[in-house]
């Protein structure tokens, strides 16, 4: 996008919308990756808790 004031406003808006859509898509990918990380960490925490419970039972 340039500073050319002679550009068609509709074309400028379309360009802005395309940029915003790309940003939203990138944010969605980031959120999906974060969701997956949280899921894996929760599973890992559950496994560690089970291991600790098992170890404490043996005392």
C-alpha positions as CSV (number, residue, x, y, z in Angstrom):
1,X,0.0,0.0,0.0
2,X,1.5,3.3,-1.0
3,X,0.8,6.9,-0.2
4,X,-0.7,7.6,-3.6
5,X,-3.9,9.7,-2.9
6,X,-5.1,9.1,-6.5
7,X,-5.7,5.4,-5.7
8,X,-9.2,4.1,-5.8
9,X,-10.5,4.0,-2.2
10,X,-12.2,0.7,-2.8
11,X,-8.9,-0.8,-3.9
12,X,-7.3,0.6,-0.7
13,X,-10.0,-0.9,1.5
14,X,-9.7,-4.3,-0.3
15,X,-5.9,-4.2,0.4
16,X,-6.5,-3.3,4.1
17,X,-9.1,-6.1,4.4
18,X,-6.7,-8.6,2.8
19,X,-3.9,-7.6,5.3
20,X,-6.3,-7.9,8.2
21,X,-7.5,-11.3,7.1
22,X,-3.9,-12.5,6.8
23,X,-3.3,-11.2,10.4
24,X,-6.4,-13.0,11.7
25,X,-5.3,-16.3,10.0
26,X,-1.9,-16.0,11.6
27,X,-3.4,-15.4,15.0
28,X,-5.7,-18.4,14.5
29,X,-2.6,-20.6,13.7
30,X,-0.9,-19.2,16.8
31,X,-3.9,-19.9,19.0
32,X,-4.1,-23.5,17.6
33,X,-0.4,-24.0,18.4
34,X,-1.0,-22.7,21.9
35,X,-4.0,-24.9,22.4
36,X,-2.0,-28.0,21.4
37,X,0.8,-26.9,23.7
38,X,-1.6,-26.6,26.6
39,X,-3.1,-30.0,25.8
40,X,0.3,-31.7,25.8
41,X,1.3,-30.0,29.0
42,X,-1.9,-31.0,30.8
43,X,-1.4,-34.6,29.7
44,X,2.2,-34.5,31.0
45,X,1.1,-33.0,34.3
46,X,-1.5,-35.7,34.7
47,X,1.1,-38.4,34.0
48,X,3.5,-36.8,36.6
49,X,0.7,-36.5,39.2
50,X,-0.1,-40.2,38.7
51,X,3.6,-41.1,39.0
52,X,3.8,-39.0,42.2
53,X,0.7,-40.6,43.6
54,X,2.1,-44.1,42.9
55,X,5.4,-43.2,44.5
56,X,3.7,-41.8,47.6
57,X,1.7,-45.0,48.0
58,X,4.8,-47.0,48.3
59,X,6.0,-45.1,51.4
